[in-house]
Amino acid sequence: MSYALQVPSEYGYVLTVAASSFFINTFHFVLTASARKKSGLGYPIPYASQEQADKDPNAYAFNCAQRAHANYTENLTPFLGALLISGLYYPTASAAAGAAWVFGRIWYALGYTSFGPSGRLKGFGISSIADLSLKVMAVISAVKMLPSA
């Protein structure tokens, strides 16, 4: 059995949210590059050591920026998968949840890079609720596509 996949007319909203998420990576790049420059840590050093971070607030800030960026990249692929799948049956709800995820990830980045680990919590909360919503809708969408017995 094969499918001819037809996307809903509102699927453009889903794709717009997906495309907007790419710019968060650029935002993280700017935050991390700025923190790296202030810290004086050159390439290819991925993180300041614990000793460096304890002594130098700029090294600590660089670690926060680097970790925020890494966390974003860890979460981007599952987000995009859930968004694109859930949008097949729930395009408007998926786009709204996806936009909330994008907003939450921006808040996460700003909070983590400005206030350290505790600053990321509100953005984490927003993006986590949106992420869970997308994953549930994705599973329901996938089940709807299963062949009838």
N, CA, C and O atoms as CSV, one atom per row, in Angstrom:
chain,resi,resn,atom,element,x,y,z
A,1,MET,N,N,0.836,-1.172,0.000
A,1,MET,CA,C,0.000,0.000,0.000
A,1,MET,C,C,0.886,1.242,0.000
A,1,MET,O,O,1.885,1.301,0.718
A,2,SER,N,N,0.526,2.200,-0.784
A,2,SER,CA,C,1.306,3.440,-0.826
A,2,SER,C,C,0.394,4.633,-0.576
A,2,SER,O,O,-0.829,4.551,-0.696
A,3,TYR,N,N,1.011,5.705,-0.238
A,3,TYR,CA,C,0.305,6.951,0.032
A,3,TYR,C,C,0.689,7.998,-0.994
A,3,TYR,O,O,1.843,8.087,-1.411
A,4,ALA,N,N,-0.278,8.778,-1.388
A,4,ALA,CA,C,0.006,10.012,-2.101
A,4,ALA,C,C,-0.168,11.086,-1.036
A,4,ALA,O,O,-1.287,11.384,-0.618
A,5,LEU,N,N,0.925,11.651,-0.611
A,5,LEU,CA,C,0.889,12.592,0.498
A,5,LEU,C,C,0.419,13.957,0.017
A,5,LEU,O,O,1.044,14.583,-0.840
A,6,GLN,N,N,-0.668,14.393,0.573
A,6,GLN,CA,C,-1.193,15.715,0.261
A,6,GLN,C,C,-1.177,16.511,1.555
A,6,GLN,O,O,-1.787,16.111,2.547
A,7,VAL,N,N,-0.483,17.632,1.542
A,7,VAL,CA,C,-0.395,18.429,2.763
A,7,VAL,C,C,-1.566,19.403,2.820
A,7,VAL,O,O,-2.062,19.846,1.784
A,8,PRO,N,N,-2.007,19.737,4.029
A,8,PRO,CA,C,-3.115,20.683,4.162
A,8,PRO,C,C,-2.701,22.076,3.696
A,8,PRO,O,O,-1.518,22.415,3.692
A,9,SER,N,N,-3.680,22.870,3.309
A,9,SER,CA,C,-3.382,24.214,2.803
A,9,SER,C,C,-2.685,25.081,3.853
A,9,SER,O,O,-1.966,26.013,3.495
A,10,GLU,N,N,-2.884,24.793,5.133
A,10,GLU,CA,C,-2.247,25.562,6.203
A,10,GLU,C,C,-0.826,25.084,6.507
A,10,GLU,O,O,-0.187,25.603,7.422
A,11,TYR,N,N,-0.335,24.123,5.768
A,11,TYR,CA,C,0.991,23.564,6.051
A,11,TYR,C,C,2.102,24.595,5.870
A,11,TYR,O,O,3.188,24.438,6.428
A,12,GLY,N,N,1.845,25.627,5.111
A,12,GLY,CA,C,2.819,26.711,4.963
A,12,GLY,C,C,3.176,27.346,6.299
A,12,GLY,O,O,4.309,27.790,6.488
A,13,TYR,N,N,2.222,27.397,7.233
A,13,TYR,CA,C,2.507,27.920,8.570
A,13,TYR,C,C,3.539,27.036,9.273
A,13,TYR,O,O,4.452,27.528,9.936
A,14,VAL,N,N,3.377,25.747,9.117
A,14,VAL,CA,C,4.301,24.786,9.718
A,14,VAL,C,C,5.702,24.993,9.145
A,14,VAL,O,O,6.683,25.038,9.887
A,15,LEU,N,N,5.788,25.119,7.830
A,15,LEU,CA,C,7.091,25.315,7.191
A,15,LEU,C,C,7.715,26.660,7.571
A,15,LEU,O,O,8.936,26.768,7.681
A,16,THR,N,N,6.890,27.671,7.769
A,16,THR,CA,C,7.401,28.981,8.182
A,16,THR,C,C,8.026,28.891,9.574
A,16,THR,O,O,9.096,29.449,9.817
A,17,VAL,N,N,7.357,28.189,10.477
A,17,VAL,CA,C,7.921,28.002,11.817
A,17,VAL,C,C,9.217,27.192,11.739
A,17,VAL,O,O,10.204,27.528,12.393
A,18,ALA,N,N,9.207,26.133,10.941
A,18,ALA,CA,C,10.416,25.319,10.786
A,18,ALA,C,C,11.574,26.178,10.283
A,18,ALA,O,O,12.685,26.095,10.806
A,19,ALA,N,N,11.318,26.994,9.278
A,19,ALA,CA,C,12.367,27.847,8.721
A,19,ALA,C,C,12.838,28.886,9.743
A,19,ALA,O,O,14.022,29.218,9.790
A,20,SER,N,N,11.923,29.394,10.550
A,20,SER,CA,C,12.324,30.397,11.548
A,20,SER,C,C,13.268,29.801,12.588
A,20,SER,O,O,14.113,30.506,13.138
A,21,SER,N,N,13.124,28.506,12.856
A,21,SER,CA,C,13.989,27.871,13.853
A,21,SER,C,C,15.455,27.862,13.415
A,21,SER,O,O,16.347,27.788,14.261
A,22,PHE,N,N,15.714,27.935,12.121
A,22,PHE,CA,C,17.095,27.927,11.634
A,22,PHE,C,C,17.855,29.172,12.089
A,22,PHE,O,O,19.067,29.126,12.299
A,23,PHE,N,N,17.137,30.277,12.238
A,23,PHE,CA,C,17.794,31.524,12.626
A,23,PHE,C,C,18.209,31.534,14.092
A,23,PHE,O,O,19.056,32.332,14.492
A,24,ILE,N,N,17.621,30.658,14.888
A,24,ILE,CA,C,18.050,30.554,16.283
A,24,ILE,C,C,19.489,30.051,16.337
A,24,ILE,O,O,20.256,30.457,17.209
A,25,ASN,N,N,19.853,29.181,15.421
A,25,ASN,CA,C,21.230,28.710,15.367
A,25,ASN,C,C,22.180,29.874,15.097
A,25,ASN,O,O,23.246,29.955,15.707
A,26,THR,N,N,21.807,30.765,14.200
A,26,THR,CA,C,22.617,31.944,13.919
A,26,THR,C,C,22.717,32.826,15.162
A,26,THR,O,O,23.782,33.359,15.475
A,27,PHE,N,N,21.599,32.972,15.862
A,27,PHE,CA,C,21.579,33.744,17.098
A,27,PHE,C,C,22.543,33.134,18.120
A,27,PHE,O,O,23.302,33.858,18.764
A,28,HIS,N,N,22.515,31.814,18.269
A,28,HIS,CA,C,23.451,31.140,19.177
A,28,HIS,C,C,24.896,31.351,18.735
A,28,HIS,O,O,25.779,31.552,19.569
A,29,PHE,N,N,25.134,31.306,17.447
A,29,PHE,CA,C,26.486,31.535,16.937
A,29,PHE,C,C,26.990,32.904,17.376
A,29,PHE,O,O,28.125,33.035,17.835
A,30,VAL,N,N,26.154,33.916,17.236
A,30,VAL,CA,C,26.547,35.283,17.615
A,30,VAL,C,C,26.816,35.359,19.123
A,30,VAL,O,O,27.818,35.933,19.550
A,31,LEU,N,N,25.913,34.776,19.927
A,31,LEU,CA,C,26.096,34.792,21.381
A,31,LEU,C,C,27.381,34.078,21.783
A,31,LEU,O,O,28.136,34.571,22.622
A,32,THR,N,N,27.625,32.916,21.184
A,32,THR,CA,C,28.799,32.123,21.550
A,32,THR,C,C,30.090,32.784,21.065
A,32,THR,O,O,31.086,32.803,21.787
A,33,ALA,N,N,30.074,33.320,19.855
A,33,ALA,CA,C,31.271,33.982,19.328
A,33,ALA,C,C,31.633,35.206,20.162
A,33,ALA,O,O,32.809,35.460,20.423
A,34,SER,N,N,30.630,35.953,20.575
A,34,SER,CA,C,30.872,37.126,21.418
A,34,SER,C,C,31.460,36.710,22.767
A,34,SER,O,O,32.408,37.324,23.257
A,35,ALA,N,N,30.886,35.659,23.362
A,35,ALA,CA,C,31.387,35.178,24.646
A,35,ALA,C,C,32.801,34.604,24.504
A,35,ALA,O,O,33.639,34.787,25.386
A,36,ARG,N,N,33.057,33.917,23.405
A,36,ARG,CA,C,34.403,33.370,23.171
A,36,ARG,C,C,35.422,34.504,23.092
A,36,ARG,O,O,36.498,34.423,23.683
A,37,LYS,N,N,35.079,35.547,22.367
A,37,LYS,CA,C,36.002,36.680,22.201
A,37,LYS,C,C,36.309,37.333,23.552
A,37,LYS,O,O,37.462,37.638,23.856
A,38,LYS,N,N,35.263,37.543,24.354
A,38,LYS,CA,C,35.454,38.164,25.675
A,38,LYS,C,C,36.279,37.275,26.602
A,38,LYS,O,O,37.020,37.776,27.447
A,39,SER,N,N,36.153,35.972,26.445
A,39,SER,CA,C,36.863,35.033,27.330
A,39,SER,C,C,38.334,34.880,26.959
A,39,SER,O,O,39.153,34.505,27.799
A,40,GLY,N,N,38.670,35.169,25.703
A,40,GLY,CA,C,40.037,34.977,25.245
A,40,GLY,C,C,40.368,33.532,24.917
A,40,GLY,O,O,41.520,33.212,24.625
A,41,LEU,N,N,39.376,32.656,24.960
A,41,LEU,CA,C,39.596,31.244,24.641
A,41,LEU,C,C,39.557,31.068,23.120
A,41,LEU,O,O,38.538,31.342,22.486
A,42,GLY,N,N,40.650,30.620,22.551
A,42,GLY,CA,C,40.722,30.457,21.108
A,42,GLY,C,C,40.231,29.100,20.656
A,42,GLY,O,O,39.977,28.198,21.454
A,43,TYR,N,N,40.106,28.991,19.348
A,43,TYR,CA,C,39.741,27.707,18.756
A,43,TYR,C,C,40.947,26.782,18.829
A,43,TYR,O,O,42.068,27.278,18.715
A,44,PRO,N,N,40.802,25.518,19.006
A,44,PRO,CA,C,39.586,24.712,18.994
A,44,PRO,C,C,39.031,24.412,20.386
A,44,PRO,O,O,38.276,23.453,20.541
A,45,ILE,N,N,39.377,25.189,21.385
A,45,ILE,CA,C,38.935,24.918,22.760
A,45,ILE,C,C,37.409,24.978,22.819
A,45,ILE,O,O,36.830,26.042,22.597
A,46,PRO,N,N,36.741,23.846,23.116
A,46,PRO,CA,C,35.273,23.838,23.124
A,46,PRO,C,C,34.665,24.430,24.391
A,46,PRO,O,O,33.582,25.013,24.343
A,47,TYR,N,N,35.354,24.285,25.531
A,47,TYR,CA,C,34.861,24.808,26.810
A,47,TYR,C,C,36.055,25.243,27.653
A,47,TYR,O,O,37.156,24.709,27.518
A,48,ALA,N,N,35.820,26.216,28.520
A,48,ALA,CA,C,36.823,26.566,29.523
A,48,ALA,C,C,36.860,25.449,30.559
A,48,ALA,O,O,35.837,24.820,30.833
A,49,SER,N,N,38.017,25.204,31.126
A,49,SER,CA,C,38.118,24.200,32.182
A,49,SER,C,C,37.373,24.704,33.421
A,49,SER,O,O,37.051,25.888,33.527
A,50,GLN,N,N,37.109,23.803,34.336
A,50,GLN,CA,C,36.451,24.187,35.587
A,50,GLN,C,C,37.275,25.244,36.317
A,50,GLN,O,O,36.730,26.208,36.855
A,51,GLU,N,N,38.584,25.055,36.329
A,51,GLU,CA,C,39.480,26.007,36.993
A,51,GLU,C,C,39.393,27.384,36.331
A,51,GLU,O,O,39.308,28.400,37.022
A,52,GLN,N,N,39.414,27.422,35.005
A,52,GLN,CA,C,39.298,28.700,34.300
A,52,GLN,C,C,37.950,29.358,34.564
A,52,GLN,O,O,37.882,30.559,34.826
A,53,ALA,N,N,36.884,28.577,34.496
A,53,ALA,CA,C,35.536,29.111,34.703
A,53,ALA,C,C,35.352,29.634,36.122
A,53,ALA,O,O,34.644,30.619,36.330
A,54,ASP,N,N,35.986,28.982,37.106
A,54,ASP,CA,C,35.890,29.447,38.492
A,54,ASP,C,C,36.609,30.773,38.701
A,54,ASP,O,O,36.185,31.588,39.519
A,55,LYS,N,N,37.690,30.990,37.970
A,55,LYS,CA,C,38.501,32.197,38.150
A,55,LYS,C,C,38.041,33.368,37.283
A,55,LYS,O,O,38.186,34.525,37.677
A,56,ASP,N,N,37.490,33.073,36.110
A,56,ASP,CA,C,37.197,34.122,35.139
A,56,ASP,C,C,35.717,34.119,34.764
A,56,ASP,O,O,35.245,33.163,34.149
A,57,PRO,N,N,34.976,35.168,35.121
A,57,PRO,CA,C,33.550,35.226,34.780
A,57,PRO,C,C,33.293,35.168,33.271
A,57,PRO,O,O,32.248,34.682,32.839
A,58,ASN,N,N,34.237,35.658,32.477
A,58,ASN,CA,C,34.068,35.599,31.021
A,58,ASN,C,C,34.203,34.170,30.507
A,58,ASN,O,O,33.520,33.784,29.559
A,59,ALA,N,N,35.072,33.393,31.121
A,59,ALA,CA,C,35.205,31.982,30.745
A,59,ALA,C,C,33.938,31.224,31.138
A,59,ALA,O,O,33.459,30.373,30.389
A,60,TYR,N,N,33.406,31.534,32.304
A,60,TYR,CA,C,32.154,30.910,32.745
A,60,TYR,C,C,31.015,31.280,31.797
A,60,TYR,O,O,30.215,30.422,31.424
A,61,ALA,N,N,30.939,32.549,31.410
A,61,ALA,CA,C,29.895,33.010,30.485
A,61,ALA,C,C,30.027,32.314,29.128
A,61,ALA,O,O,29.026,31.988,28.491
A,62,PHE,N,N,31.266,32.090,28.696
A,62,PHE,CA,C,31.471,31.361,27.450
A,62,PHE,C,C,30.932,29.935,27.567
A,62,PHE,O,O,30.270,29.444,26.653
A,63,ASN,N,N,31.214,29.273,28.689
A,63,ASN,CA,C,30.685,27.919,28.888
A,63,ASN,C,C,29.164,27.904,28.841
A,63,ASN,O,O,28.568,26.989,28.272
A,64,CYS,N,N,28.538,28.905,29.433
A,64,CYS,CA,C,27.077,28.979,29.408
A,64,CYS,C,C,26.565,29.151,27.979
A,64,CYS,O,O,25.609,28.490,27.574
A,65,ALA,N,N,27.193,30.027,27.231
A,65,ALA,CA,C,26.781,30.248,25.836
A,65,ALA,C,C,26.995,28.988,25.001
A,65,ALA,O,O,26.145,28.619,24.191
A,66,GLN,N,N,28.122,28.342,25.203
A,66,GLN,CA,C,28.442,27.125,24.449
A,66,GLN,C,C,27.451,26.009,24.791
A,66,GLN,O,O,27.002,25.278,23.908
A,67,ARG,N,N,27.113,25.883,26.082
A,67,ARG,CA,C,26.174,24.828,26.495
A,67,ARG,C,C,24.771,25.109,25.977
A,67,ARG,O,O,24.063,24.189,25.568
A,68,ALA,N,N,24.361,26.384,25.991
A,68,ALA,CA,C,23.043,26.746,25.458
A,68,ALA,C,C,22.959,26.378,23.977
A,68,ALA,O,O,21.942,25.862,23.514
A,69,HIS,N,N,24.033,26.646,23.245
A,69,HIS,CA,C,24.053,26.318,21.816
A,69,HIS,C,C,24.007,24.810,21.611
A,69,HIS,O,O,23.278,24.319,20.749
A,70,ALA,N,N,24.784,24.077,22.398
A,70,ALA,CA,C,24.775,22.619,22.282
A,70,ALA,C,C,23.393,22.053,22.589
A,70,ALA,O,O,22.931,21.139,21.905
A,71,ASN,N,N,22.735,22.588,23.607
A,71,ASN,CA,C,21.404,22.114,23.957
A,71,ASN,C,C,20.417,22.377,22.827
A,71,ASN,O,O,19.542,21.557,22.553
A,72,TYR,N,N,20.564,23.521,22.178
A,72,TYR,CA,C,19.699,23.825,21.029
A,72,TYR,C,C,19.888,22.786,19.927
A,72,TYR,O,O,18.914,22.256,19.393
A,73,THR,N,N,21.136,22.499,19.591
A,73,THR,CA,C,21.373,21.543,18.503
A,73,THR,C,C,20.896,20.141,18.877
A,73,THR,O,O,20.482,19.376,18.006
A,74,GLU,N,N,20.950,19.798,20.169
A,74,GLU,CA,C,20.450,18.501,20.620
A,74,GLU,C,C,18.936,18.386,20.453
A,74,GLU,O,O,18.407,17.294,20.244
A,75,ASN,N,N,18.258,19.501,20.547
A,75,ASN,CA,C,16.790,19.499,20.523
A,75,ASN,C,C,16.191,19.838,19.163
A,75,ASN,O,O,15.000,19.613,18.949
A,76,LEU,N,N,16.981,20.371,18.244
A,76,LEU,CA,C,16.441,20.828,16.964
A,76,LEU,C,C,15.870,19.690,16.115
A,76,LEU,O,O,14.761,19.817,15.597
A,77,THR,N,N,16.587,18.599,15.963
A,77,THR,CA,C,16.116,17.512,15.097
A,77,THR,C,C,14.809,16.896,15.591
A,77,THR,O,O,13.886,16.736,14.793
A,78,PRO,N,N,14.689,16.540,16.886
A,78,PRO,CA,C,13.395,16.020,17.337
A,78,PRO,C,C,12.265,17.036,17.186
A,78,PRO,O,O,11.134,16.672,16.864
A,79,PHE,N,N,12.579,18.316,17.421
A,79,PHE,CA,C,11.565,19.360,17.246
A,79,PHE,C,C,11.070,19.397,15.804
A,79,PHE,O,O,9.863,19.381,15.559
A,80,LEU,N,N,11.998,19.447,14.852
A,80,LEU,CA,C,11.599,19.532,13.448
A,80,LEU,C,C,10.824,18.296,13.015
A,80,LEU,O,O,9.837,18.405,12.287
A,81,GLY,N,N,11.257,17.134,13.454
A,81,GLY,CA,C,10.527,15.911,13.115
A,81,GLY,C,C,9.104,15.945,13.633
A,81,GLY,O,O,8.160,15.660,12.897
A,82,ALA,N,N,8.951,16.295,14.903
A,82,ALA,CA,C,7.610,16.347,15.502
A,82,ALA,C,C,6.760,17.426,14.843
A,82,ALA,O,O,5.570,17.218,14.604
A,83,LEU,N,N,7.353,18.563,14.552
A,83,LEU,CA,C,6.617,19.660,13.908
A,83,LEU,C,C,6.114,19.249,12.524
A,83,LEU,O,O,4.939,19.436,12.208
A,84,LEU,N,N,6.994,18.695,11.708
A,84,LEU,CA,C,6.625,18.357,10.335
A,84,LEU,C,C,5.621,17.213,10.273
A,84,LEU,O,O,4.737,17.209,9.416
A,85,ILE,N,N,5.751,16.244,11.174
A,85,ILE,CA,C,4.790,15.131,11.193
A,85,ILE,C,C,3.445,15.586,11.743
A,85,ILE,O,O,2.407,15.305,11.144
A,86,SER,N,N,3.448,16.279,12.866
A,86,SER,CA,C,2.180,16.709,13.476
A,86,SER,C,C,1.423,17.683,12.576
A,86,SER,O,O,0.193,17.727,12.593
A,87,GLY,N,N,2.161,18.453,11.799
A,87,GLY,CA,C,1.529,19.416,10.897
A,87,GLY,C,C,0.719,18.792,9.778
A,87,GLY,O,O,-0.095,19.470,9.151
A,88,LEU,N,N,0.930,17.504,9.518
A,88,LEU,CA,C,0.160,16.836,8.473
A,88,LEU,C,C,-1.322,16.741,8.826
A,88,LEU,O,O,-2.176,16.797,7.942
A,89,TYR,N,N,-1.628,16.597,10.111
A,89,TYR,CA,C,-3.023,16.520,10.546
A,89,TYR,C,C,-3.466,17.724,11.378
A,89,TYR,O,O,-4.655,18.037,11.445
A,90,TYR,N,N,-2.523,18.378,11.995
A,90,TYR,CA,C,-2.842,19.503,12.879
A,90,TYR,C,C,-1.966,20.708,12.527
A,90,TYR,O,O,-1.160,21.139,13.352
A,91,PRO,N,N,-2.108,21.259,11.317
A,91,PRO,CA,C,-1.170,22.298,10.884
A,91,PRO,C,C,-1.221,23.578,11.720
A,91,PRO,O,O,-0.176,24.141,12.043
A,92,THR,N,N,-2.394,24.034,12.066
A,92,THR,CA,C,-2.485,25.282,12.812
A,92,THR,C,C,-1.991,25.105,14.244
A,92,THR,O,O,-1.211,25.918,14.739
A,93,ALA,N,N,-2.443,24.046,14.909
A,93,ALA,CA,C,-1.991,23.772,16.283
A,93,ALA,C,C,-0.489,23.505,16.311
A,93,ALA,O,O,0.202,23.938,17.233
A,94,SER,N,N,0.014,22.796,15.309
A,94,SER,CA,C,1.446,22.508,15.248
A,94,SER,C,C,2.253,23.781,15.031
A,94,SER,O,O,3.295,23.975,15.657
A,95,ALA,N,N,1.779,24.633,14.160
A,95,ALA,CA,C,2.486,25.898,13.924
A,95,ALA,C,C,2.492,26.750,15.186
A,95,ALA,O,O,3.501,27.379,15.504
A,96,ALA,N,N,1.378,26.776,15.907
A,96,ALA,CA,C,1.312,27.549,17.154
A,96,ALA,C,C,2.260,26.973,18.199
A,96,ALA,O,O,2.993,27.719,18.848
A,97,ALA,N,N,2.252,25.652,18.370
A,97,ALA,CA,C,3.162,25.023,19.331
A,97,ALA,C,C,4.613,25.210,18.891
A,97,ALA,O,O,5.499,25.428,19.717
A,98,GLY,N,N,4.843,25.123,17.593
A,98,GLY,CA,C,6.195,25.343,17.075
A,98,GLY,C,C,6.680,26.760,17.316
A,98,GLY,O,O,7.841,26.972,17.667
A,99,ALA,N,N,5.801,27.726,17.132
A,99,ALA,CA,C,6.163,29.123,17.399
A,99,ALA,C,C,6.475,29.314,18.889
A,99,ALA,O,O,7.390,30.055,19.246
A,100,ALA,N,N,5.714,28.645,19.745
A,100,ALA,CA,C,5.990,28.709,21.189
A,100,ALA,C,C,7.356,28.097,21.484
A,100,ALA,O,O,8.100,28.622,22.313
A,101,TRP,N,N,7.695,26.995,20.817
A,101,TRP,CA,C,9.001,26.367,21.001
A,101,TRP,C,C,10.109,27.336,20.595
A,101,TRP,O,O,11.093,27.500,21.316
A,102,VAL,N,N,9.946,27.975,19.443
A,102,VAL,CA,C,10.949,28.937,18.967
A,102,VAL,C,C,11.114,30.070,19.983
A,102,VAL,O,O,12.235,30.433,20.336
A,103,PHE,N,N,9.999,30.622,20.448
A,103,PHE,CA,C,10.044,31.679,21.450
A,103,PHE,C,C,10.744,31.189,22.718
A,103,PHE,O,O,11.591,31.889,23.272
A,104,GLY,N,N,10.393,29.997,23.174
A,104,GLY,CA,C,11.011,29.436,24.364
A,104,GLY,C,C,12.504,29.234,24.202
A,104,GLY,O,O,13.266,29.460,25.141
A,105,ARG,N,N,12.930,28.811,23.024
A,105,ARG,CA,C,14.364,28.590,22.794
A,105,ARG,C,C,15.136,29.907,22.759
A,105,ARG,O,O,16.286,29.962,23.194
A,106,ILE,N,N,14.515,30.959,22.246
A,106,ILE,CA,C,15.167,32.276,22.282
A,106,ILE,C,C,15.304,32.733,23.736
A,106,ILE,O,O,16.363,33.210,24.142
A,107,TRP,N,N,14.234,32.586,24.515
A,107,TRP,CA,C,14.262,32.942,25.925
A,107,TRP,C,C,15.323,32.120,26.656
A,107,TRP,O,O,16.058,32.645,27.492
A,108,TYR,N,N,15.394,30.836,26.337
A,108,TYR,CA,C,16.393,29.942,26.922
A,108,TYR,C,C,17.801,30.481,26.650
A,108,TYR,O,O,18.617,30.588,27.565
A,109,ALA,N,N,18.073,30.814,25.409
A,109,ALA,CA,C,19.405,31.302,25.026
A,109,ALA,C,C,19.743,32.601,25.748
A,109,ALA,O,O,20.834,32.750,26.299
A,110,LEU,N,N,18.814,33.526,25.741
A,110,LEU,CA,C,19.063,34.809,26.406
A,110,LEU,C,C,19.236,34.628,27.909
A,110,LEU,O,O,20.119,35.235,28.516
A,111,GLY,N,N,18.392,33.791,28.507
A,111,GLY,CA,C,18.482,33.564,29.939
A,111,GLY,C,C,19.771,32.892,30.352
A,111,GLY,O,O,20.408,33.296,31.325
A,112,TYR,N,N,20.157,31.864,29.612
A,112,TYR,CA,C,21.368,31.112,29.954
A,112,TYR,C,C,22.602,31.981,29.782
A,112,TYR,O,O,23.496,31.961,30.629
A,113,THR,N,N,22.662,32.744,28.698
A,113,THR,CA,C,23.851,33.551,28.442
A,113,THR,C,C,23.906,34.810,29.305
A,113,THR,O,O,24.983,35.375,29.495
A,114,SER,N,N,22.773,35.256,29.825
A,114,SER,CA,C,22.749,36.462,30.649
A,114,SER,C,C,22.843,36.174,32.146
A,114,SER,O,O,23.444,36.946,32.894
A,115,PHE,N,N,22.249,35.064,32.580
A,115,PHE,CA,C,22.127,34.806,34.019
A,115,PHE,C,C,22.658,33.440,34.453
A,115,PHE,O,O,22.510,33.066,35.616
A,116,GLY,N,N,23.265,32.702,33.550
A,116,GLY,CA,C,23.777,31.384,33.905
A,116,GLY,C,C,22.691,30.330,33.875
A,116,GLY,O,O,21.594,30.581,33.377
A,117,PRO,N,N,22.988,29.145,34.406
A,117,PRO,CA,C,22.052,28.021,34.309
A,117,PRO,C,C,20.641,28.315,34.822
A,117,PRO,O,O,19.673,27.846,34.224
A,118,SER,N,N,20.498,29.058,35.884
A,118,SER,CA,C,19.143,29.326,36.402
A,118,SER,C,C,18.341,30.211,35.451
A,118,SER,O,O,17.111,30.199,35.495
A,119,GLY,N,N,19.004,30.967,34.604
A,119,GLY,CA,C,18.316,31.847,33.665
A,119,GLY,C,C,17.633,31.124,32.523
A,119,GLY,O,O,16.828,31.718,31.805
A,120,ARG,N,N,17.939,29.872,32.348
A,120,ARG,CA,C,17.370,29.117,31.230
A,120,ARG,C,C,16.014,28.502,31.543
A,120,ARG,O,O,15.338,28.021,30.634
A,121,LEU,N,N,15.603,28.504,32.798
A,121,LEU,CA,C,14.460,27.700,33.230
A,121,LEU,C,C,13.125,28.116,32.616
A,121,LEU,O,O,12.340,27.246,32.241
A,122,LYS,N,N,12.842,29.397,32.501
A,122,LYS,CA,C,11.555,29.815,31.925
A,122,LYS,C,C,11.476,29.438,30.450
A,122,LYS,O,O,10.450,28.944,29.984
A,123,GLY,N,N,12.554,29.671,29.723
A,123,GLY,CA,C,12.580,29.277,28.317
A,123,GLY,C,C,12.488,27.774,28.155
A,123,GLY,O,O,11.846,27.278,27.229
A,124,PHE,N,N,13.135,27.048,29.063
A,124,PHE,CA,C,13.057,25.591,29.045
A,124,PHE,C,C,11.618,25.135,29.258
A,124,PHE,O,O,11.139,24.239,28.564
A,125,GLY,N,N,10.934,25.746,30.211
A,125,GLY,CA,C,9.551,25.370,30.491
A,125,GLY,C,C,8.646,25.571,29.287
A,125,GLY,O,O,7.860,24.692,28.935
A,126,ILE,N,N,8.761,26.738,28.656
A,126,ILE,CA,C,7.934,27.040,27.479
A,126,ILE,C,C,8.232,26.055,26.352
A,126,ILE,O,O,7.315,25.470,25.775
A,127,SER,N,N,9.502,25.873,26.043
A,127,SER,CA,C,9.851,24.991,24.922
A,127,SER,C,C,9.522,23.537,25.225
A,127,SER,O,O,9.172,22.786,24.315
A,128,SER,N,N,9.625,23.127,26.478
A,128,SER,CA,C,9.316,21.734,26.828
A,128,SER,C,C,7.833,21.421,26.677
A,128,SER,O,O,7.471,20.356,26.177
A,129,ILE,N,N,6.982,22.334,27.103
A,129,ILE,CA,C,5.531,22.122,26.947
A,129,ILE,C,C,5.171,22.072,25.469
A,129,ILE,O,O,4.395,21.217,25.040
A,130,ALA,N,N,5.737,22.988,24.692
A,130,ALA,CA,C,5.478,22.997,23.252
A,130,ALA,C,C,5.998,21.718,22.603
A,130,ALA,O,O,5.327,21.132,21.754
A,131,ASP,N,N,7.187,21.288,23.002
A,131,ASP,CA,C,7.799,20.080,22.455
A,131,ASP,C,C,6.947,18.845,22.746
A,131,ASP,O,O,6.714,18.024,21.859
A,132,LEU,N,N,6.494,18.719,23.963
A,132,LEU,CA,C,5.651,17.573,24.319
A,132,LEU,C,C,4.354,17.586,23.513
A,132,LEU,O,O,3.904,16.544,23.036
A,133,SER,N,N,3.759,18.759,23.364
A,133,SER,CA,C,2.529,18.878,22.564
A,133,SER,C,C,2.759,18.412,21.133
A,133,SER,O,O,1.944,17.679,20.573
A,134,LEU,N,N,3.868,18.841,20.548
A,134,LEU,CA,C,4.186,18.444,19.176
A,134,LEU,C,C,4.406,16.939,19.070
A,134,LEU,O,O,3.963,16.311,18.108
A,135,LYS,N,N,5.077,16.369,20.039
A,135,LYS,CA,C,5.349,14.928,19.991
A,135,LYS,C,C,4.066,14.119,20.117
A,135,LYS,O,O,3.898,13.109,19.434
A,136,VAL,N,N,3.170,14.553,20.977
A,136,VAL,CA,C,1.884,13.853,21.105
A,136,VAL,C,C,1.100,13.955,19.797
A,136,VAL,O,O,0.568,12.957,19.313
A,137,MET,N,N,1.029,15.158,19.224
A,137,MET,CA,C,0.321,15.321,17.944
A,137,MET,C,C,0.985,14.523,16.836
A,137,MET,O,O,0.302,14.013,15.948
A,138,ALA,N,N,2.306,14.407,16.877
A,138,ALA,CA,C,3.022,13.624,15.856
A,138,ALA,C,C,2.664,12.146,15.950
A,138,ALA,O,O,2.445,11.492,14.930
A,139,VAL,N,N,2.605,11.626,17.150
A,139,VAL,CA,C,2.246,10.215,17.323
A,139,VAL,C,C,0.811,9.983,16.848
A,139,VAL,O,O,0.543,9.009,16.143
A,140,ILE,N,N,-0.111,10.865,17.228
A,140,ILE,CA,C,-1.490,10.723,16.789
A,140,ILE,C,C,-1.579,10.790,15.264
A,140,ILE,O,O,-2.305,10.014,14.643
A,141,SER,N,N,-0.839,11.718,14.671
A,141,SER,CA,C,-0.828,11.831,13.207
A,141,SER,C,C,-0.310,10.564,12.554
A,141,SER,O,O,-0.863,10.091,11.562
A,142,ALA,N,N,0.762,10.018,13.123
A,142,ALA,CA,C,1.338,8.787,12.570
A,142,ALA,C,C,0.357,7.628,12.680
A,142,ALA,O,O,0.209,6.846,11.740
A,143,VAL,N,N,-0.305,7.515,13.813
A,143,VAL,CA,C,-1.286,6.432,14.004
A,143,VAL,C,C,-2.431,6.581,12.997
A,143,VAL,O,O,-2.926,5.583,12.474
A,144,LYS,N,N,-2.845,7.793,12.731
A,144,LYS,CA,C,-3.907,8.010,11.745
A,144,LYS,C,C,-3.515,7.557,10.345
A,144,LYS,O,O,-4.381,7.274,9.517
A,145,MET,N,N,-2.229,7.487,10.082
A,145,MET,CA,C,-1.768,7.080,8.759
A,145,MET,C,C,-1.567,5.573,8.635
A,145,MET,O,O,-1.285,5.078,7.544
A,146,LEU,N,N,-1.707,4.837,9.742
A,146,LEU,CA,C,-1.567,3.388,9.674
A,146,LEU,C,C,-2.708,2.783,8.864
A,146,LEU,O,O,-3.840,3.262,8.925
A,147,PRO,N,N,-2.411,1.740,8.113
A,147,PRO,CA,C,-3.495,1.094,7.342
A,147,PRO,C,C,-4.508,0.438,8.293
A,147,PRO,O,O,-4.147,-0.072,9.354
A,148,SER,N,N,-5.754,0.464,7.894
A,148,SER,CA,C,-6.798,-0.174,8.696
A,148,SER,C,C,-6.653,-1.675,8.592
A,148,SER,O,O,-6.259,-2.209,7.555
A,149,ALA,N,N,-6.974,-2.342,9.671
A,149,ALA,CA,C,-6.830,-3.812,9.702
A,149,ALA,C,C,-7.959,-4.477,8.955
A,149,ALA,O,O,-8.008,-5.704,8.874
